[in-house]
């Protein structure tokens, strides 16, 4: 708790940029050590004015107790870049945040992620695509990243959650604030099945200037960005610029040339974004081919007989007799293996003695 309070003290200094905070953390290794450092030494690193502010920085007792209550109630965790819990892949981007506030948990598997972004004023068509793409991505073990804004972002998060997948929301305000307020239930579900994160200190309102900065984290957490609907001048275009600076792939959904919500994505395609009409095109391009059931199969030690049968199965139903012919084995022996795989949750039996890999793992 003391470390979080020390960080809150430092983050309250508006003139202390993230670059200077990173420089100080590299030198002193902790926020407490920064506050206790020699003033002249601090001045040589960040200037006299900021050094004075650091030495005097302290949240008053009333706010200190209030913040402690909020942190405990909301189970907020502050993760500095030097912590083992900090997502390693985020540190690969320029200007990564020295500290992030987290509710929920970021897991190593979240490195395989795709950001879905789009306009707040999404059409029914755009919302449906967001849900469909997110659903397919989580089927393949991919974490969906977005900004929890109205429109496309909201639908992308729900699409992932309703399929039992993981999703990460990056906020443009303090993590103790739900914005937009109608997404309170969504925020709660994301925390249970992924993470909500923010680089902004507690009680930071959702100011317009926060969101362009937030967008670099949205793209920074993901392997690629999929723009579904966007106006020509929007936060989507800002996120795409960050993604390009980070050498991330950018995909865009082609749209009606007369629709304002498609002008941005159509422009991106003209400028070199990869046009896609299905989530599988994105997955294939990125080389992400396994589904959750494939991942589970790798985690479960299959014996040789199970491996042989497993390799012949797909997500298209196949008759037991056909499997018997392909493998040159009796239907009885194959059926025994299939039932074992079904017990492990890897295979589903359909009417007519057909079998298929289980989508619903």
Buried (B, 14 or more C-beta within 10 A) or exposed (E): EEEBBBBBBBBBBEEBEBEBBBBBBEEBEBBBEBBEBEEEEBBEBBEEEBBBBBBEBBBEEEBBEBBBEBBEEBEBBBBBBEEEEBBEBBEEBEBBBBBBBBBBBBBEEBBBBBBBBBBBBBBEBBBBBBBBBBBBBBBBBBBBBBBBBBBBBBBBBBBBBEBEBBBBBBBBBBBBBBBBEEBEEBBBBBBEBBBBBBBBBBBBEBEEEBBBBBBBBBBBBBBBBBBBBBBEEBBBBBBBBBBBBBEBBBBBBBBEEEBBBBBBBBBBBEEEBBBBEEBBEBBEEBEBEBBBBBBBBEEEEBEEBBEBBBEEBEEEBBBBEBBBEEBEBEBEEBBEBBEBBBEBBBBBBEEEBBBBBBEEB
